Amino acid sequence: MGHTACYWLNGELHELEDNARAIGILIDGEEIYISGATGYEPYNYKSCYWKNGFRYTYYEQLVQKC
């Protein structure tokens, strides 16, 4: 059974993604950052973060810098 990463803003539920877990949240002005991971089971989680509802993986960030 998977999880759905989500957050509440002004009384409204915002679902990010199925089979994902949110771990932390930071609000910086109008920007919303959520740290977490995607995957079905802990052994295959892939770390990521969401910025304003869009997912970014740390791997993608590293590849872009190379």
N, C-alpha and C positions, 0 to 999 in steps of 0.2 A: 504494500500500500504506500503510495507516494504522498508527498507533502506539497502544499501550495504556498510559496512565499508571498506575503502580502503585508500591507501596512494600512493604517487608518489615518486619514487627513480630514480635519473638519467634519468628523462624524461619518465620513464616507469610506467604504472599503475599497482598496486598490489592490487587485491581485496582480502579482508580477509574473509568476510562471509556475506550472505544475512540475512536480518532481524536483523541487528546490526548497532550500531552507534559508531564511533570513537570520542573521546572527546579530548584526548591529545596524544602527541608523544614525545618520548625521544630517542635520538640516542647516544649510548655510545660505541665508537669504531665501531666494526662490529655488535653490537647488536642493534636491533630496538624494542622498547617497545611502545605499543599503549594502552592507557586506553580507556574503553568504556563500552558498555552494549549490551546484546542481548535481543530480544523480539519484539513482534509485536506492542505493545502500551506502552506508558510510565508507566502505572500502573502495568505492568508485566515485566519490564526490570530486567535483572539479571546482576549485575556488573561483569566485567571480564577485563582481559588484554590479549594482544597478544604479544608474544615474538618471533620475527623472523617468524611471520605468523602462529604460533600455539597458539590456545586459551587456557587460564587457567582461571577457575573461582575462586573467593576468597573462596567459600565454599570448593572446593577441596583442597585448600591450608591449610585451617583450619583442615579438617579431617585428612590429612596426618600428622599433627603435634600432634594430640591427641593420 
